[in-house]
């Protein structure tokens, strides 16, 4: 199921990941928002940016900016922290 999910993720009518993308999964890889990202990023040649332990708003913003992230996956609480 993870492979099928990853194949859907790289499809043009879904997320359309490509070699030009930089993917930041903010949620854990076992979460539904990032099940396929660990497979889809390398499958498409995209860079996979891992967030590390700091998941506060300023740290996520710095990663988005510094790594030029083009696609990310997170839950609403992460985005609310980023907005604050």
N, C-alpha and C positions, 0 to 999 in steps of 0.2 A: 504494500500500500504506500510506503514511503517513496518508492521509485515512481509509481504512478502519480503521486502528488507532486514530486519534483518535475516530472515531464509536463504536467499541467502548468506548473509555475513558469517554466521557460517558454511556454507557448505564446505566440504573439497576441492572442486575444485574452490572455490572462495577465500575468505580470510582465511577460516578454523580456525576461532577463537576458542580457547579452554580455559579451566580453567588455563592453564599455561601462558596465554597472559596478557599483561598490555597495555591497549589502551589509546592513547592520541589524542583526537580530537582537533586540533589546530584551525580549522575553526569553526564558529558558528554552533550550532546544526541544524539550519534551512537551512544550505548550503548543496548542493547535495553531497559533500564529506563526510558528517557526518550524513546524514538523519537517517541512521539505527543504528549508533554506540551506541546511548543512549539505544536502545533496545537489540542489538546484544551482547554487553558486558555482561549484567546481564543474558541474555538468555543462554550464553555459560559458565558462571561462571568466565569470565575474569574480571580483575580489570579495572575500568574506572578512569583514571587520568585526572582531569580537570585543564586546564592551568591557569585560573584566568585572571587578567587584564594585566599582563606583557606578551606581545607577541613579544618582541624583540629577536634577535638572541641569545644573551647570556642567557636569561631567559629560552628560549625553550631548548637550549643545556643542561642547568643545570637540567631541568625536565627530559629530555631524559636519562641523565646519572644517576641522583639520584634515579629515579623511575624505572629504568631498563625497559623502554618502549620497547615493541616488535612490536607494530603496531601503526601507526599514520596516520592522514589524514590532509592534508594542501594544500594550493594553492601555486603556484610557487613563489609568492612574499615572502612568509614565508621562503621557502628554500633558496632563494637568500639572505635574511637577515641573515640567519643562516650561510651561507658560508662566508659572509663578516665578 
